Amino acid sequence: MIKERRQLNRVDYQSKSVIVLPDSAEKFVGTTKNISPLGIAICVPKDTPSLLGQSVIIVAETLIMYADAVREDPADNDQKLIAFTARKFTQEVLQYLFEHITT
């Protein structure tokens, strides 16, 4: 049996982020805390509605990620931390991006 030696850990990545709900185009602003090719964690104000179980589009500086919200935890300074797991882009989500990227 071959043992996998590589590991995909999240690394610190501080940037402003926007979380977009594709169905309603509602946007939430936050701060990215860490990132990996498989996911991202973002701090948002505590009063941000729960995003658990929802698929979202995340824009963080040079990154665009389609992801599912999988965990929410309390954070410091009246915020909460939302963890997202990356998804493959579907044709519908790509179409949404191309239609809204110029507006």
N, C-alpha and C positions, 0 to 999 in steps of 0.2 A: 504494500500500500504506500502510495506517495503522499507525504505530508505537505500541505500547502504552507509555504513560508511567507507569502505576502499577506498583508492585512490592510483593509481599507478603513483607516481610522479617520474620524473627523478632525480637522485642524481649525484652529482659531482663525476667524475671518470677520473682521469688523467692517460693516458697510451699512448704509441705509438700504432698506428693502421695501418693496411693495408686493403685497399679496392680493391677487385678483381672483374673484369668484367668476369663472367664465359664464355661468348661467345668467347672473344678474349684473355683471360688470362692476360690482361693489368692490371697493379697494380699501385695504388696511395698510398703514405704514408701520414699519418696525425696524429693528436693528438686527442684522445677522450676527450670530454669536459664533457658530462653527459650521463647517461644510465638509462634505465628501462627495465623491461621484454618485453615491447612493442616497444621500439625504442632506438635510440642512436644518438648523435650529435657529429660530427667530424670536426675539423678545418683542412683545407688543404691549400696549396699555392693557391694564387689567380688565377694563370695561369692553374690550373687543369681544364680540360675540364668539361663542365656541365654534371652532372650525373642525372639531373632531369628526373624522369619517368623510370629510369633504375633499374633493379634488380641486386643486387650485393651480394657478400659474404664479410663479415667484420671479420677480425681477430684482436682481441685486448687482448693481454696477455692470459688469461685463457678462453676467450669467442670466440665463432664462431657464427655469426648471418647471416641469409639470410634476406635481407631487400630491400625495395624500397626507392629510394631517392625521398623525397616529398617536400623539400624546400631548397633553397640556399640563404644565407644572407651574406652581407659583414661583415668582422671581422677586428680586429686590426692587425697591423703589416703585411700589404699586404697579408692577408689571407681571406678565406671565410669559413663560417660555413655551413655544409650540414647536414640536418636532415633526418633521415631514420626511416621508420616504419617497424617493424619486420614482416616477412612472415613465414609460415610453410615451412619446407624443403620439396621439391618434391623428388621423387625417382631419377630424373635426376641430381639434384643438389647434392644429397648425393653421387651418383655414381661419379660425377665430383670430389668431395672432396676425396673420397677413391682412385681414380686413380691418383690424383695429390699430395696427402699428403706425399708420399714417394719420390717424385722427388725434 
